[in-house]
Amino acid sequence: MMFITEQLVHHIRRKCIAVDDMEYASQLVLDSLANAIAGSVTDAGRKVIQWGREQSSMDAGRLAFLMSVLSQLTELDDIHANSLTHPGAVVVPAALAASLKEGVTGEVFLKSVLHGYEATCLIGQVLKESEFRSIDHSSICGSLGAAMAVTSILQLSDLETAAVLANLIAREVRHWDVSDAGTLSKYFNIARASELGITGSYLAQVGVFDGVRNLNVDQDFYVAAERELASVESYWALTQTTIRTLPCCRHVHPAIEAALALREQLTGKAIRKIRVITYKGAKELCDRPDPIDEYDARFSIQYCVAHMLSFGHIGLASFENYHCATLAKIRQKICVEIYDQFTQRFPAELGAKLVVSTEEGADFSSMAYCHKNNSDIDVLKRIVTEKARLLLATANLDEFDYNNFLEITMSIYKAEKLMDVTSWFY
C-alpha cells in the first residue's frame, strides 16, 4: 500500500511534460527573478541584502531565504487561486539555489520548478478542502513544494522524497495563522519554507530519514488528500497560476478594479460614503482603515480604493505616502461589508462591488471580478515581459540590462549549466 506522500511523489514524477510546460515554467522563473530585483531596492530589501552579506557564508538555504523575501516585498509574486498559495515565491528560490549548488542543466532546473509548483498547489487544494483551510497555505505547502523541487534536482528516490514530505507535513500542518499578514512576518515565514525544503532534501540525501514513510497527521487531512489525488487533472498546476500586476494583496484587486471603473463618473462630485461589498476572506484580511506602514497599506482595501479613486493608478511607489491626509479623509468614508454570493464564489473568482454615495444624494456602483489565470502561453509572455521591463526600471536597470536579462532567462531551458543570475538582485 502506498502512503499519501508516496502517491503524491508517484503522481508528480510520472506526469508527462510538454515543451509548452517548460516554456511556462521559464516565464514564471523570469517573473520571480524580476520581482526579486524590484524587491532588492526597497528599504526592507536593502536590509535583507545587508544581512546576507554579513553572513560568514551564503549556503543554498540562506540564498533561497533571501531571494524568497525579496520576491515578495512588492506584493507582485504569482498566485495559484485554487490552492490559495503563492508558489513562485517559495519554489523558484529553492530550485534556483539548489540548481546553482549542484551545477545542473537548465532543463533539470525547470523540471524541478514544475514538480515544486505541483506539490505546493496539490497540497494547498487539500488544505482548502480540509479543516486546515484557515491556515497560511503558502508557508506550509511551500516547504513541501520546495522539497519536491530540490529532491528532483538531487535525484532522490521516490521513497526518499516521500520521507522528506512526510516529515514536513508532520511539522507544518498546524493551526498556524497569520492574521496580520500586512507585516513582514508573512514574507519571512514563506521564505523559511523555501529554506526548510532545501534543508530537508539534503538531510534525506545523507540518509537521515531512512525508513520513514508516513507520519501521523489529522485524519481529515488524509481523507482530503486521497480525494484530491484521485481527481488530479492532466495539466500541470503551474499553468493555472496567475501573474500579478498590481503590487498589493490579491484580495484587494477586485475592489481596485471597481474603483477604477467609477473614477471618471465621480469627477467633481463630493463623496459622502463608499461601501465596498466583497467576500468574507477579503474583509477579514484587508479591512484596515488606518494602515500603520507601507506594507500594511498594501493590505488595506480602504487605502487602495482611496488611492485609485484619487489618482487613477496603483504602482510600486503608491504606498510610500500611506499617511497622506487627503487619502485619510477618503479612507474614513469607506466601510467594508460581506456578500454571501461573493464568498461562495471564492476562490474560483474574487469579487467586489463598490457603491459610492455623493453629498447630492446620487449613488454610483460598479462590480468587478478578478483572477483569471494566464494559461495562454503567448499572453503570459507578453504580461511577464512587460511587467519585467517596469520592475527592472525601478531598480535603475536600463534597456541594455533588460535585454540581457531577457536573453539569459529565455535561454534557461537550453542551458548546459544554469547561469548564476543571483547577481541581478544580490
N, C-alpha and C positions, 0 to 999 in steps of 0.2 A: 504493500500500500504506500502510495506517495503522500507525504505530508504537504500542507498548503505551500510552504516555501519551496519545496521541490517542484510542485506543479507550476508555480509562478516562473521559476527558472526554466523549466522544460518548455513552457509556452513561449517565453521570450526568445530563447536561443534557437528555436526551431521555426520561427516565423520567417516567411520569405521577405527579402529586402530587394526592392526595385531601385533602379537608378534614380528615379524621382524622389524616393525616400531619402537617399543620401544627399541629394540636392537640397531637399527641405531641411535636413539636419544642418547642412553647411550654412543656410540662411539664418537659422536660429543661433548658430555659433557666432556668426557675424553680428547679429543683434545683441547678444550678450557681451561681446567684446566692445561694441560701440557704447553700450550702457556703462560698462566699467570705465571706459575712457572719460565719459562725461562725469561720472561719479568721482573720478580722481581729482577733479579741480574744484569740488565743493569743499567747504570748510571741514566737514566731517571726514571727507575722503583724504584730504591732506594729512589729517591727524592719524588716520589708519595707516597711511603710507609711511609716515614718520615712525609709527610703532613698528612696522615691518622692517624698516631699515635699521632699527635699533636692536633687532634680534641677532643673536650670535650666529644663527643660520636660518635660512628660509627653506624648510623642507616642503614636500608636496602638500602636506596637510595645512600648513600655515599659508602657503601660496593660494590654495583653494579657498581658505577662510577669507583672505584679503580680497581676492577677486570677487567672491560672492557678496561681501559687504559693498564693495564699490559698484557692482552691477545693480544694486537695489536702491542706492541713495537718491536717484532721480525719480523713483516710483514708475519706471518705464519697463521693468522686466516683464517677460511674457506671462501669459495666463492660460491654464487649461481649465475651462469653466466647469466641466462635468466632474472634475475631481477637487475643485476648489484649491488648486495648487499653483505655485509659480515655479515650474520645473527648471527653467533655464538658469535661474539664479543659484541653484544648488547642484545640478547635474553637470553643466558645462565647466564650471571651475574645477570640480573634482576630476572630470575626464581629461581636461587640459593639463592639470598639474601632474597627474599620473602618466599621461602620454609623454610629456616632456621628460619626466624622470626615466621612463623605460625606453625612450627613443623609438617609438613605434611609427608606423606609416600614418598618413592622413586618413586612409581608408579604415584602419583599425580604430582610430580616434572617433571618426564619425559613426561607425558601427556601435561603439560604446555609448555614444550620445543617444542613439536610437534606443538602446537597451535601457539606459538610465531613465529616459523620459517614460518609457513604457511601464517600468516598475513603479515610478513615482505616481503616475496617473492611475494605474490599476488599483494600487493600494489606497489612493485618495478616494476613488469611487467606492471602495469597500467601506472606508470610514464614513463616507457620506451616507451610506445605507444602514450603518450600524449605530449603536448607541454612542459611538465616539464622534458623531458628526459635529459636536460643538467645539472640538479642539482645533488647534492650529495645524492644518494639514501639511503645509509646505515644510515646516521644520521636522515633522515626524516622517512623512512619506519621503521627504528629500534624502534622509540618511540612507534609506533603502535604495533609492534611485542612484545616489552617488556610489553606493557599494556595488550595485548591479553593473554600473558603467566600469568601475575600476577592476572588478573581478573579470570582466570581459577582456580588459587590457592585459591583465596578468595571466590570462588563460587558465583560471582556476576551474576545477571540475564542477559539474552540476551540484554534487553533494557538498563540496567545499563552499560554494556560493550560497547554497540553501542554508548552510550553517551560519554564515555571516548574517543573512537576512533574518533567520530565526532569533539570533541574539539581539539584533537591532529592534525587531518587533517587540521582544520582551522588555527591552529597555525603554522604548519610545512610546508604546501605546499606553499612555496615562492620560488622566484628565488635565493635561497641561493646557492652559488657556491664556491667550494674550488679549485681554480686554482693552488695553491701552496701546493698540498697535500703531498709534501715531508717534511712538517714541522709537529710538534706535534699537531697543531690545528686540523688536521683530527681526530686524536685519541681522543682528548678531546671532540669534537663535537659528535662523536659516543657514547662516554661514557655518555655524558649529555643526550643523547636519552634514554639510559638504565635507568638512574636515573629518567628521566621525566615520563617514562612508569610506574614506581613504584608509583611516587607521584600522578599521575592522577588516578591510580587504587584505592589507599587508600582514595583519595578525594571522588571518586564515592561511596565507601563503606559507607561513612557517609552522603551521600545524596546531595553533592554539585552540582551534575549535574542532579538532578531530573527534568524531563520534557524536557530535551534536547535530541532531536532525530537526528537532521541533521542541519548542518550549511552551509552557502553559500560558495562554492568554485567554481573556474572557471568551466564552463560547460564542457569544453574539458576533464577535469579530470573525471567527472561523466560518460561521454559517453564511455571513455576508460574503466572505472571500470565496467560498465554494460556489455560490450563486454567480458572482462576478466572473470567475474564471470559466464557468460553464457557458457564458454568453458573450465572450470576447469577440470583437469584430476582426475582420481580416486586415483592415488598415491599421497603421501604427498610430498610437495616441498622439505622437508628436505632430502629426499632420492636422490635428484638431486644436492646435494651440493658437492663441490669438496674440498678435503683436500689439502692444500698447503704444499709442501716440500721444496720449495725454498724461503728463507727469504727476499723477495723483491717484489716490485709491480707486480701484475699479468700481467700487460701489457708488462712487460719486458721478461716474461718467454719464449715465442717463439723465441725471438732473442738470448737468452742464449742457448737454445737447438740447434739452428742453429750454433752458435759459437762452441759449444762442438763437433758437427759433423765435423767441419772443422779443429779442432785444430791439429790433427796429420798430416794432409796434409800440414800444414803451418810450420811445424818444420824446423828451419834453414833458412827460407825464410824472406827476408826484405819486410815488408808491406808498400805499398805506400798509399793505400786508402781503406777504408771499407765503403760500402753502406749498411745501414740497411733499408730495404724496408718493410713497415708494414702498419697497418690501421690507420685511422685518429686519433682515440682516444689515441692510443699509442704515436703518435708523439706529440699531444697536451699536454699530461701529462708528458711524460718521455723523451722528447728531452732536456736533461740537460747536456751539455758538461763539465760543471765546477761545480760539486756538492760542496756545502758550508759546509756540515757536513755529518756525517754517515747516518742520516735519509734521507737527500737529495740524497745520493748515492744509497739508496735502490730504488729510483725512477728514476735513471739515466740509460737510455739504454747504453750510451757511457761507463759509469763506469762498468756496469755489463758485457757487451760484452768484454771489455778490460780485466777484471779480469778473465773471463772464458778462453779467448784465452791464457792468461799468465799462469794461474795456473791449469786449468782443473777442477775446482770445485768452488762452491759458498756455504759458510756456514755462521753461525752466526757471526763469527769473521772477515768475509771478508770485512766488511765496516769500520772497525776501522781505517784502513790506507787509508782513502779516498783521502788524499792529496799526495799519492805515486807518485814520479816524473816519474818513469818508466811507470806507468799506464796512467799518464797525457799525455805522448808523444803519446800513442796509442789512447787515447780519442780524441785528436785533429785531428786524421786522420779519424774519424767516422762522417758520415753525415746520417741523418735520413730522409727518403722520404716516401710519402704516395702512396699506391697502391689501386686503387678503388675496386679491387676484394676482397682484404683482408677486406676493410671497409664494403663491402656489406655482408660478411660472419660473421661479428662481431654482437652480442656476442656469437652466436652459436659456433663459432670457432675463436680462436685467432691465427693469422698467422703472420709470418715474414720470410723474405728471406735475407740472407747475401751474398754480393758479395765482395770478397776480391781481390784487385789487388796488385800484387807484383812489386817491382822495376825491375824485369826481364821481365815484360810485360805479365805475366800469370794471369789468372783470376780463382778464385775458388768460387763456390757458393753452398749454402745449404738452404733448405726451411724447416720450422717446423710449426706444428700446436699444440696448447695446449688446455686444459680444457675439457677433457672427465671426466664425473662425476664418482664417485666410488660407483655405485648403487649395486654392488655385495657385500653382507654383509661380506663374508669371505675375500675378497680382502680389504675391508675397515678396518676390524680388523687388518690385517697384517700391512697395511700402518700406521694406528694410533698407534699401539703398538710399532712398530719400531721407529716411529718419537718421541713418548713419551720417549723412552729409551734415545735417543740422547738429547732431551731437558732437561730431569732431570739430565743428566750428566753435562750439562753446569751449572747447579745450585749446583754442587758438591754433588748430592744425589747418594748414592751407590746402589748396586744391591738389597740389603735388602729393602731400601726405595722404589725402583722401583717396586719390587714385592708387597710390602704393598700398594702402590699407585694403582696398577692394581687390586688387590683384592678388595679394597674399591670401586673403580669406577665401576668395573664389577658387583658388587652386589647391585648397587643402586636400580635396578628395584624391588628387593625383600625386600628392607629395610622397616621396620615398621615405622622408623623415620629417616629422612635424616641426615646423619652424617655431622658435621661441618668440611668441608675439606678446609676451608679458611686458616688454619694454614700452609698449604703447600706453600702458596705464600704471606701470610701476618702475 
